[in-house]
């Protein structure tokens, strides 16, 4: 199984780490996804499809959110 990072990269996103979050950014489509670790919340500013949802779920699993 691919990691969340690999899944997002396949979809054109780059991963960035910040103190409070993991961020994925797609420059071509100007799309962001933030995973805020302190509140265990996700912020998405676009409509998602099944492939993006699968990558989001994988990232949540890797962060250990339950």
N, C-alpha and C positions, 0 to 999 in steps of 0.2 A: 504494500500500500504506500502511496506517495505521502510525503509530509504536506502540511498546509502550505508551507512556503512554495514547494514544488507545484502544488495545485494552483495557487495564485499566480505563479510565474507563467504557467501554461495559459492562463487567462489574460496575460499582459500586465500583471501587477508587479510592483517592486515592494519589498518589505523594508520597513524602517523601524528601528527600536527607539523608544523614548523612555523617559523615567517612569511614566505612569501608564504607558500604553504600547501596543504593537500596532503599527499603521501599515496598510497596504495602499499603494497609489498606482493608478493607471494613467500615465501622462497622456497617452494618445486620446483617451476618452474623458480625461479630467474627472476621474472617479476615485473616491476615497472610502476606506473602511477602517474604523478605529476599534480596537479591542482595549477597553479601559480596565486594567487589572484590579484597581482598588475597589471599584463598584461592580465588577463583573458585568459590564454592559457593552453593547456594540452600537456604534453609530454608522449608519449607511445613508448616503445621499443620492441614491439612484435605485431604479427598479432592478431586482436581482432575478437571475434565472436559476435553474436547477444546478448547474455546474458551480456557480458562485455560492449557492447555499451549501453544497457539499464541502467546498473549501472552508466556508465559515464553520460548519460543524466540526471539521477536522481540527481547525485552530482551537475551537472551544475545548475539544478533547485534549489537545496537547497542553493547553493552559491548566487543565485539571479542574475546570469549572463543572460543578454538578448541580 
